[in-house]
Amino acid sequence: MALLRKIRGTLPQGVRLIVTEPMAGTPGAEAMGDAYFGLYLWAMGSGRPRTAETYVAMLREAGFASAREVATGLPMVTRLIVARR
């Protein structure tokens, strides 16, 4: 949250922040997501998988005026969240 709030504070009004990456809870890709996040987080030594809904809620809590998921052609590879300052 501290990082999201700091990012929001540095962006000019009306600018968009884009978050794009594989996300937990992707319909049809749960098993692949579990394997990906398990290996990635083990290698990083910290962190946790987050759903698109969690990212949207976090961005709104950090003070972004809006945050929403935008459909992608390959959601199991990457999902896209757009937030507006």
N, CA, C and O atoms as a GROMACS GRO file, in nm:
protein
  340
    1MET      N    1   0.082  -0.119   0.000
    1MET     CA    2   0.000   0.000   0.000
    1MET      C    3   0.087   0.126   0.000
    1MET      O    4   0.056   0.224  -0.068
    2ALA      N    5   0.195   0.122   0.076
    2ALA     CA    6   0.284   0.239   0.081
    2ALA      C    7   0.338   0.271  -0.058
    2ALA      O    8   0.345   0.388  -0.097
    3LEU      N    9   0.377   0.169  -0.132
    3LEU     CA   10   0.430   0.190  -0.266
    3LEU      C   11   0.322   0.247  -0.360
    3LEU      O   12   0.348   0.340  -0.435
    4LEU      N   13   0.202   0.190  -0.355
    4LEU     CA   14   0.094   0.240  -0.440
    4LEU      C   15   0.059   0.385  -0.406
    4LEU      O   16   0.035   0.466  -0.496
    5ARG      N   17   0.057   0.418  -0.279
    5ARG     CA   18   0.028   0.556  -0.239
    5ARG      C   19   0.138   0.652  -0.286
    5ARG      O   20   0.110   0.764  -0.328
    6LYS      N   21   0.262   0.607  -0.278
    6LYS     CA   22   0.374   0.690  -0.322
    6LYS      C   23   0.368   0.712  -0.474
    6LYS      O   24   0.389   0.822  -0.522
    7ILE      N   25   0.338   0.606  -0.547
    7ILE     CA   26   0.323   0.617  -0.692
    7ILE      C   27   0.212   0.716  -0.725
    7ILE      O   28   0.230   0.805  -0.808
    8ARG      N   29   0.097   0.700  -0.660
    8ARG     CA   30  -0.016   0.789  -0.684
    8ARG      C   31   0.023   0.934  -0.657
    8ARG      O   32  -0.014   1.024  -0.733
    9GLY      N   33   0.096   0.957  -0.550
    9GLY     CA   34   0.136   1.092  -0.514
    9GLY      C   35   0.230   1.159  -0.613
    9GLY      O   36   0.237   1.282  -0.618
   10THR      N   37   0.302   1.080  -0.691
   10THR     CA   38   0.397   1.137  -0.787
   10THR      C   39   0.336   1.159  -0.925
   10THR      O   40   0.393   1.231  -1.007
   11LEU      N   41   0.221   1.099  -0.951
   11LEU     CA   42   0.160   1.110  -1.083
   11LEU      C   43   0.075   1.237  -1.095
   11LEU      O   44   0.005   1.273  -1.001
   12PRO      N   45   0.082   1.304  -1.210
   12PRO     CA   46  -0.006   1.419  -1.232
   12PRO      C   47  -0.153   1.375  -1.240
   12PRO      O   48  -0.182   1.260  -1.274
   13GLN      N   49  -0.243   1.466  -1.209
   13GLN     CA   50  -0.386   1.438  -1.216
   13GLN      C   51  -0.424   1.389  -1.356
   13GLN      O   52  -0.377   1.444  -1.455
   14GLY      N   53  -0.508   1.287  -1.365
   14GLY     CA   54  -0.557   1.236  -1.492
   14GLY      C   55  -0.470   1.130  -1.558
   14GLY      O   56  -0.512   1.066  -1.655
   15VAL      N   57  -0.349   1.110  -1.506
   15VAL     CA   58  -0.258   1.010  -1.564
   15VAL      C   59  -0.305   0.870  -1.525
   15VAL      O   60  -0.366   0.850  -1.420
   16ARG      N   61  -0.275   0.774  -1.610
   16ARG     CA   62  -0.314   0.635  -1.584
   16ARG      C   63  -0.192   0.553  -1.543
   16ARG      O   64  -0.081   0.573  -1.592
   17LEU      N   65  -0.216   0.460  -1.452
   17LEU     CA   66  -0.118   0.360  -1.412
   17LEU      C   67  -0.166   0.228  -1.467
   17LEU      O   68  -0.283   0.194  -1.454
   18ILE      N   69  -0.076   0.153  -1.529
   18ILE     CA   70  -0.111   0.022  -1.585
   18ILE      C   71  -0.039  -0.085  -1.506
   18ILE      O   72   0.082  -0.079  -1.486
   19VAL      N   73  -0.114  -0.185  -1.461
   19VAL     CA   74  -0.059  -0.302  -1.393
   19VAL      C   75  -0.090  -0.420  -1.483
   19VAL      O   76  -0.207  -0.449  -1.509
   20THR      N   77   0.012  -0.490  -1.530
   20THR     CA   78  -0.010  -0.604  -1.617
   20THR      C   79   0.085  -0.718  -1.578
   20THR      O   80   0.207  -0.700  -1.574
   21GLU      N   81   0.028  -0.832  -1.551
   21GLU     CA   82   0.105  -0.950  -1.514
   21GLU      C   83   0.010  -1.068  -1.500
   21GLU      O   84  -0.112  -1.049  -1.500
   22PRO      N   85   0.063  -1.189  -1.487
   22PRO     CA   86  -0.024  -1.301  -1.455
   22PRO      C   87  -0.083  -1.277  -1.316
   22PRO      O   88  -0.014  -1.228  -1.227
   23MET      N   89  -0.210  -1.310  -1.298
   23MET     CA   90  -0.274  -1.287  -1.169
   23MET      C   91  -0.342  -1.413  -1.120
   23MET      O   92  -0.387  -1.496  -1.199
   24ALA      N   93  -0.349  -1.426  -0.990
   24ALA     CA   94  -0.417  -1.540  -0.930
   24ALA      C   95  -0.565  -1.536  -0.965
   24ALA      O   96  -0.620  -1.430  -0.994
   25GLY      N   97  -0.628  -1.652  -0.963
   25GLY     CA   98  -0.771  -1.661  -0.983
   25GLY      C   99  -0.816  -1.640  -1.126
   25GLY      O  100  -0.933  -1.609  -1.150
   26THR      N  101  -0.727  -1.657  -1.223
   26THR     CA  102  -0.766  -1.642  -1.363
   26THR      C  103  -0.848  -1.764  -1.405
   26THR      O  104  -0.798  -1.876  -1.402
   27PRO      N  105  -0.974  -1.743  -1.444
   27PRO     CA  106  -1.060  -1.856  -1.482
   27PRO      C  107  -0.997  -1.942  -1.591
   27PRO      O  108  -0.952  -1.891  -1.694
   28GLY      N  109  -0.994  -2.072  -1.566
   28GLY     CA  110  -0.937  -2.166  -1.661
   28GLY      C  111  -0.786  -2.185  -1.648
   28GLY      O  112  -0.729  -2.272  -1.714
   29ALA      N  113  -0.722  -2.105  -1.565
   29ALA     CA  114  -0.577  -2.115  -1.552
   29ALA      C  115  -0.535  -2.128  -1.406
   29ALA      O  116  -0.421  -2.098  -1.372
   30GLU      N  117  -0.625  -2.172  -1.320
   30GLU     CA  118  -0.593  -2.180  -1.177
   30GLU      C  119  -0.474  -2.271  -1.150
   30GLU      O  120  -0.386  -2.235  -1.071
   31ALA      N  121  -0.469  -2.388  -1.212
   31ALA     CA  122  -0.358  -2.482  -1.187
   31ALA      C  123  -0.226  -2.422  -1.234
   31ALA      O  124  -0.124  -2.432  -1.165
   32MET      N  125  -0.227  -2.361  -1.352
   32MET     CA  126  -0.105  -2.299  -1.404
   32MET      C  127  -0.064  -2.183  -1.314
   32MET      O  128   0.055  -2.165  -1.286
   33GLY      N  129  -0.160  -2.104  -1.271
   33GLY     CA  130  -0.131  -1.991  -1.183
   33GLY      C  131  -0.072  -2.036  -1.051
   33GLY      O  132   0.023  -1.975  -1.001
   34ASP      N  133  -0.127  -2.143  -0.995
   34ASP     CA  134  -0.073  -2.196  -0.870
   34ASP      C  135   0.073  -2.238  -0.887
   34ASP      O  136   0.157  -2.210  -0.801
   35ALA      N  137   0.103  -2.306  -0.998
   35ALA     CA  138   0.240  -2.351  -1.024
   35ALA      C  139   0.332  -2.231  -1.045
   35ALA      O  140   0.442  -2.226  -0.990
   36TYR      N  141   0.288  -2.134  -1.125
   36TYR     CA  142   0.369  -2.016  -1.154
   36TYR      C  143   0.400  -1.940  -1.026
   36TYR      O  144   0.516  -1.911  -0.996
   37PHE      N  145   0.295  -1.906  -0.949
   37PHE     CA  146   0.316  -1.828  -0.828
   37PHE      C  147   0.394  -1.905  -0.723
   37PHE      O  148   0.474  -1.847  -0.650
   38GLY      N  149   0.372  -2.035  -0.715
   38GLY     CA  150   0.448  -2.115  -0.619
   38GLY      C  151   0.597  -2.106  -0.646
   38GLY      O  152   0.676  -2.085  -0.553
   39LEU      N  153   0.637  -2.123  -0.771
   39LEU     CA  154   0.779  -2.118  -0.807
   39LEU      C  155   0.834  -1.975  -0.795
   39LEU      O  156   0.941  -1.954  -0.739
   40TYR      N  157   0.761  -1.879  -0.847
   40TYR     CA  158   0.807  -1.740  -0.846
   40TYR      C  159   0.826  -1.689  -0.703
   40TYR      O  160   0.930  -1.632  -0.671
   41LEU      N  161   0.727  -1.709  -0.619
   41LEU     CA  162   0.735  -1.658  -0.482
   41LEU      C  163   0.839  -1.733  -0.400
   41LEU      O  164   0.902  -1.675  -0.312
   42TRP      N  165   0.857  -1.861  -0.429
   42TRP     CA  166   0.965  -1.936  -0.363
   42TRP      C  167   1.100  -1.875  -0.400
   42TRP      O  168   1.185  -1.855  -0.314
   43ALA      N  169   1.119  -1.846  -0.530
   43ALA     CA  170   1.246  -1.789  -0.576
   43ALA      C  171   1.269  -1.649  -0.518
   43ALA      O  172   1.383  -1.613  -0.484
   44MET      N  173   1.163  -1.570  -0.506
   44MET     CA  174   1.175  -1.433  -0.453
   44MET      C  175   1.189  -1.430  -0.301
   44MET      O  176   1.244  -1.336  -0.245
   45GLY      N  177   1.140  -1.533  -0.236
   45GLY     CA  178   1.149  -1.539  -0.091
   45GLY      C  179   1.041  -1.461  -0.017
   45GLY      O  180   1.040  -1.458   0.106
   46SER      N  181   0.950  -1.398  -0.091
   46SER     CA  182   0.840  -1.324  -0.027
   46SER      C  183   0.732  -1.295  -0.129
   46SER      O  184   0.747  -1.326  -0.248
   47GLY      N  185   0.625  -1.235  -0.083
   47GLY     CA  186   0.516  -1.196  -0.171
   47GLY      C  187   0.399  -1.291  -0.160
   47GLY      O  188   0.403  -1.390  -0.088
   48ARG      N  189   0.294  -1.258  -0.234
   48ARG     CA  190   0.176  -1.345  -0.237
   48ARG      C  191   0.102  -1.322  -0.368
   48ARG      O  192   0.105  -1.212  -0.423
   49PRO      N  193   0.035  -1.423  -0.417
   49PRO     CA  194  -0.044  -1.405  -0.539
   49PRO      C  195  -0.166  -1.319  -0.510
   49PRO      O  196  -0.225  -1.328  -0.403
   50ARG      N  197  -0.204  -1.237  -0.607
   50ARG     CA  198  -0.320  -1.150  -0.591
   50ARG      C  199  -0.410  -1.162  -0.713
   50ARG      O  200  -0.363  -1.178  -0.825
   51THR      N  201  -0.539  -1.153  -0.689
   51THR     CA  202  -0.636  -1.155  -0.798
   51THR      C  203  -0.651  -1.014  -0.856
   51THR      O  204  -0.608  -0.916  -0.796
   52ALA      N  205  -0.712  -1.006  -0.972
   52ALA     CA  206  -0.740  -0.876  -1.032
   52ALA      C  207  -0.829  -0.794  -0.940
   52ALA      O  208  -0.810  -0.673  -0.926
   53GLU      N  209  -0.926  -0.858  -0.878
   53GLU     CA  210  -1.015  -0.788  -0.785
   53GLU      C  211  -0.939  -0.729  -0.667
   53GLU      O  212  -0.970  -0.620  -0.620
   54THR      N  213  -0.839  -0.801  -0.619
   54THR     CA  214  -0.757  -0.751  -0.508
   54THR      C  215  -0.676  -0.630  -0.552
   54THR      O  216  -0.666  -0.532  -0.478
   55TYR      N  217  -0.616  -0.636  -0.672
   55TYR     CA  218  -0.542  -0.521  -0.723
   55TYR      C  219  -0.631  -0.398  -0.736
   55TYR      O  220  -0.592  -0.288  -0.697
   56VAL      N  221  -0.752  -0.417  -0.791
   56VAL     CA  222  -0.844  -0.304  -0.808
   56VAL      C  223  -0.877  -0.242  -0.672
   56VAL      O  224  -0.875  -0.120  -0.656
   57ALA      N  225  -0.907  -0.327  -0.574
   57ALA     CA  226  -0.938  -0.277  -0.439
   57ALA      C  227  -0.819  -0.204  -0.378
   57ALA      O  228  -0.837  -0.100  -0.315
   58MET      N  229  -0.699  -0.256  -0.396
   58MET     CA  230  -0.580  -0.192  -0.342
   58MET      C  231  -0.556  -0.056  -0.407
   58MET      O  232  -0.521   0.040  -0.338
   59LEU      N  233  -0.574  -0.047  -0.537
   59LEU     CA  234  -0.553   0.080  -0.608
   59LEU      C  235  -0.654   0.184  -0.561
   59LEU      O  236  -0.618   0.301  -0.542
   60ARG      N  237  -0.777   0.144  -0.543
   60ARG     CA  238  -0.878   0.237  -0.493
   60ARG      C  239  -0.846   0.282  -0.351
   60ARG      O  240  -0.860   0.399  -0.317
   61GLU      N  241  -0.802   0.187  -0.268
   61GLU     CA  242  -0.765   0.220  -0.130
   61GLU      C  243  -0.645   0.316  -0.127
   61GLU      O  244  -0.635   0.401  -0.038
   62ALA      N  245  -0.556   0.302  -0.225
   62ALA     CA  246  -0.439   0.389  -0.232
   62ALA      C  247  -0.474   0.529  -0.282
   62ALA      O  248  -0.389   0.618  -0.283
   63GLY      N  249  -0.599   0.549  -0.322
   63GLY     CA  250  -0.643   0.683  -0.360
   63GLY      C  251  -0.661   0.709  -0.508
   63GLY      O  252  -0.689   0.822  -0.547
   64PHE      N  253  -0.645   0.607  -0.591
   64PHE     CA  254  -0.670   0.627  -0.733
   64PHE      C  255  -0.819   0.650  -0.754
   64PHE      O  256  -0.902   0.586  -0.689
   65ALA      N  257  -0.853   0.743  -0.845
   65ALA     CA  258  -0.993   0.781  -0.867
   65ALA      C  259  -1.074   0.665  -0.924
   65ALA      O  260  -1.192   0.650  -0.894
   66SER      N  261  -1.010   0.584  -1.007
   66SER     CA  262  -1.078   0.467  -1.063
   66SER      C  263  -0.975   0.360  -1.091
   66SER      O  264  -0.856   0.388  -1.110
   67ALA      N  265  -1.021   0.237  -1.093
   67ALA     CA  266  -0.936   0.123  -1.127
   67ALA      C  267  -1.028   0.015  -1.181
   67ALA      O  268  -1.132  -0.014  -1.122
   68ARG      N  269  -0.988  -0.045  -1.294
   68ARG     CA  270  -1.071  -0.149  -1.353
   68ARG      C  271  -0.986  -0.245  -1.433
   68ARG      O  272  -0.877  -0.210  -1.480
   69GLU      N  273  -1.036  -0.366  -1.447
   69GLU     CA  274  -0.968  -0.463  -1.531
   69GLU      C  275  -1.013  -0.443  -1.675
   69GLU      O  276  -1.130  -0.417  -1.702
   70VAL      N  277  -0.918  -0.456  -1.767
   70VAL     CA  278  -0.946  -0.451  -1.910
   70VAL      C  279  -0.915  -0.590  -1.966
   70VAL      O  280  -0.809  -0.646  -1.939
   71ALA      N  281  -1.008  -0.645  -2.042
   71ALA     CA  282  -0.990  -0.779  -2.098
   71ALA      C  283  -0.868  -0.784  -2.190
   71ALA      O  284  -0.840  -0.690  -2.264
   72THR      N  285  -0.797  -0.896  -2.183
   72THR     CA  286  -0.683  -0.920  -2.272
   72THR      C  287  -0.711  -1.045  -2.354
   72THR      O  288  -0.798  -1.124  -2.320
   73GLY      N  289  -0.637  -1.062  -2.461
   73GLY     CA  290  -0.655  -1.178  -2.546
   73GLY      C  291  -0.608  -1.308  -2.485
   73GLY      O  292  -0.658  -1.415  -2.519
   74LEU      N  293  -0.512  -1.299  -2.394
   74LEU     CA  294  -0.456  -1.418  -2.328
   74LEU      C  295  -0.448  -1.395  -2.177
   74LEU      O  296  -0.339  -1.375  -2.124
   75PRO      N  297  -0.562  -1.397  -2.108
   75PRO     CA  298  -0.558  -1.366  -1.964
   75PRO      C  299  -0.475  -1.463  -1.881
   75PRO      O  300  -0.430  -1.427  -1.772
   76MET      N  301  -0.452  -1.585  -1.931
   76MET     CA  302  -0.369  -1.676  -1.851
   76MET      C  303  -0.222  -1.636  -1.857
   76MET      O  304  -0.144  -1.676  -1.771
   77VAL      N  305  -0.184  -1.556  -1.956
   77VAL     CA  306  -0.048  -1.508  -1.968
   77VAL      C  307  -0.034  -1.374  -1.896
   77VAL      O  308   0.060  -1.352  -1.820
   78THR      N  309  -0.129  -1.285  -1.920
   78THR     CA  310  -0.127  -1.156  -1.852
   78THR      C  311  -0.267  -1.097  -1.844
   78THR      O  312  -0.347  -1.110  -1.936
   79ARG      N  313  -0.294  -1.031  -1.733
   79ARG     CA  314  -0.417  -0.956  -1.716
   79ARG      C  315  -0.379  -0.810  -1.702
   79ARG      O  316  -0.264  -0.778  -1.674
   80LEU      N  317  -0.475  -0.722  -1.721
   80LEU     CA  318  -0.446  -0.579  -1.728
   80LEU      C  319  -0.541  -0.500  -1.639
   80LEU      O  320  -0.663  -0.514  -1.649
   81ILE      N  321  -0.484  -0.418  -1.552
   81ILE     CA  322  -0.560  -0.328  -1.467
   81ILE      C  323  -0.518  -0.185  -1.504
   81ILE      O  324  -0.399  -0.156  -1.515
   82VAL      N  325  -0.615  -0.098  -1.524
   82VAL     CA  326  -0.588   0.042  -1.554
   82VAL      C  327  -0.647   0.125  -1.440
   82VAL      O  328  -0.765   0.113  -1.408
   83ALA      N  329  -0.563   0.208  -1.380
   83ALA     CA  330  -0.607   0.296  -1.271
   83ALA      C  331  -0.581   0.440  -1.314
   83ALA      O  332  -0.480   0.469  -1.379
   84ARG      N  333  -0.671   0.528  -1.277
   84ARG     CA  334  -0.657   0.671  -1.311
   84ARG      C  335  -0.638   0.751  -1.184
   84ARG      O  336  -0.710   0.732  -1.086
   85ARG      N  337  -0.541   0.842  -1.187
   85ARG     CA  338  -0.514   0.933  -1.073
   85ARG      C  339  -0.623   1.037  -1.067
   85ARG      O  340  -0.620   1.123  -0.979
   0.00000   0.00000   0.00000
